[in-house]
């Protein structure tokens, strides 16, 4: 059952979502060639706890880290590790926070130094897919309309959409109804109503859409080992249209200060 949120609940989710955004910005200040994702995980957990939040992912269904860190062909749910990030890598970082009993959730794909034109086009297209999906999250549409628009934009650009992993509702739980696929058919799925709070998170592959799960039970990679990208915002439908509760502005400002990385979007 979908739990439509009150104005007060939306504001609490916004607070959690903005702490996620500020955590991503803190990571953006440190991320560079040579740093390992395990160090980024430590930075994120410290920052979240220092600002009154609790890591939303750590311990969730047994997940052992604060961040999902997914470089290159890893789609989602990558484990932080001691392997240094390299010039030319892309790395998707997904982060969740729980504060005052409500969750926020957002993901961003970082370019490590200079990346190839093909990877840059993948990142730009994935970001565009997110924003197109947000534009169509409005009263009068269905979630099928949102998914169709994301899928159509990605495929027109020559990329593919992961089907096994999708967006979701959130609030007092990290994952709530409804499911929010990044593919679909116009007019299908639930009708969008005010008070709906969801995370839209397109996962777009450079190659084919097929994925495999690693033996750790979490890490999802592209089957053809080609790169994948992900961007995610937490959103509420207010006055008939989507309102972004998270933000990338803090991240973009931090990246401009960090000369080791490019601002792609």
N, C-alpha and C positions, 0 to 999 in steps of 0.2 A: 504494500500500500504506500502511495506517495504521501509524504508528510510536507504539506505546503507550509511555508514559514511566515511568521508574523514579521512586522516591521522591526520589532525588538530583536527577534532571532536573527534576522538578516544583518543587523548591525553587529551582533556578536560574531557572526561568521565573517563579516568584513574585517573585524579586528584580528581574527586568527589569520585570515588570508593576507592581510598587510604584513603581519609578522613573517609569514612565509616569503613574501616579496623582499622584505628587508634582509632575511637570511640569504636569499639568492644574491642580493647585492653584496653582502659580506663575502660570499664565496667569489663573486666576480672581482673583488679587490685582490684576491689571493691566487686565483686560477691562472696558471702559466705553464709553459713547458717545464718539465722536471718535477712538478708537484704530484704527489700521489693522491688518489681519491680517498684513501683512508684518512689522510690528514684533512681533506675537505670535510669528511664526515665528522671528525672531531671538532673542527671549527663551527660547523653547523649546530651540533648538539649544544656546545657551550653557548653559542649566541642565543639559541632558542630559550634555553633555561635561564640565562641571564636576563631575558626580557619577559619572564613570567609565563612562558609557555612550556608545553611538553611535546617532545618529538612525536608526531602522529603515526609514524611508520614503525618505530622501534618497538618490537614485541607484538606487532599486529600479525596475527596468525603465525607467529614464530619468526617473523622477519627480524634479523639481528642488528640492523643498522638504522641510523637516522635518515639517511639518503638512499635513494636508488640512483646509482651512477652507471650510465650506459654509454660507453664509448663506441663510436664507429658502427659496426654491424650489430651491436647489442641494441635491441629495440627498447626494452624496459626491464626493470627489476634487477639491474646489475648490482652485484655486491661490491662495495668499496674494497680496494686492495692496495698493495704496496707498489704496484707497477706504475712508473712515472708516466704522466701524460706527455705526448710528443707533439712537436710542431706539425701542423697539418691535420691533427685529429679533430673530430667533432665529438662532443660529449653531452648527452642529455642528462640533466639532473632534475629529479622529481623529489619534492619535499612536501611534507604535511606537518601541520601544527594543530595541537589541541589547546585551547585556552578558554576559560570560563565555560567549559562543558561543550564547546562547539569546535568543529574542525574547519580548517582551510587547507587548500591543496593547489599546487601550481608546479609546472615544469617548464624548463627553458633549455634549449640546446646551445651550448657555447662553442665557438670556434677557437681552437688553440693556435694562436699565431695566425699565419697566413694559411688559408686552405684553398683547395682546388676550386676552379670555377664551377665544376659539377656539384661539389658539396655545397658551395654557396647558393647555387640555384635550388638545391634540395631544401636548405634551411629557409630560404625566402618563400618557397612554395608552401612549406609546412606552416609557416607563420600566417601566410595568406589564407590557408585552409581554416586555421583557427578563427581568424577574424571574419571570414565569410560565414562560418558556422554561427558565430556570435550575432552577426547581423540578421540572421534568419531565426534566431531564438526569440520569437515574439508571438503575442496573442494573435490568433488567426492562422498560424502555421502549426504543423505537427513536428514531432522529432524526426519523422521520416524525411520531411523537407530539409531539416538541418543536415542530416546524414547525406542526403542526395547531393546537396550543394558542395559539401566537403569532398565527397568522392569524385564528383564531376570535375572540380577544379584540379585535384591531384592527377587524375587520369588524363585530362586534357594537356597537362604539363609533361606527361610521359612517365609519371611515377605511379606507385600502387599503394593501396590502403590496407593496412593490417585489419583482419576481421576478428581475430580471436581475442583482442583486447579493445576495450571501449571505455567511453566516459560513463559518468554515474552521478546520481544524486548524492548529497552529503548534508550533514548537519550535526546532530548529536552522535551519529556514527560516521565513520570515514567513507563507507560505501552504503548508500541507501538506494531505494527505487527513486527514479526509473533508470534503466539502462539507457545510455546515450551512444549509439553506434556512430562511427564515422563513415558510414555508408547507408544506403537505404533507398526508398522509393517515395516519390512525392505523394503527399496526402496520407501516408501510412503512419502508424504509431500513435502515441497519445497526443491529444490536443494540448497545446502550451497554454498555461494559465498563470495569472499573477500569483506570486508566492513560491513559484517553482525555483529551487536552488539546485544547480548542477555544476559539474566540472566537465567541460568540453576539452578533449585532449587528443587531437589527431596524431596518429603514428603513421608516418609516410615513409615508404621504402624507395630507394633508388632503383632497385631491381624488382623482382617479383614479390608478391604480397605474403608468400608463405614463410612461416616461422617455425622454429624448433625450441624446445625447452631443454636447458642443460641439466646435468645430474644433480645440481644443488637444489633442484625443485623450484627455483625462482627465475634465474636468468633466462631471458627470451632473446634469441638471436634470429637474424634473417637466415633462411635456409640456404640462400645463395651467397651468403657472407658479404653482401653489398651493404653500404651504409644506410642507416635509418635515422630519422629525426622526429622530435616530439616537442610540441608546445602545449601548455595547458593553463587555462584560467578557471577560477571559480566565479560563477555568475548567478545573479538573481533576476527573475522577471518582475519588474516593477513598472507600474503604469503602462503595461502592455508591451514593454521591450526589455531587452537584456541590459543589465547594469553590471559592469565588471567589478567584482569585489576585491580581486587581486590586482596587481599592476606589474608591468615590466619597466616602468620609468626609473625606479631605483636601480635596477640592473643596468640599464643603458647608461645612466649617469656614472655608475661605478666603472663600467667598461671603458668609457671615454677617459677616465683617469688612469686606467691600467693599460699601458702601452704594449703589453704582451699579447693583447687580444683585439679582435675586430668586432665592431658592432655591425651585424649582418642585416638586421631587420630595419 
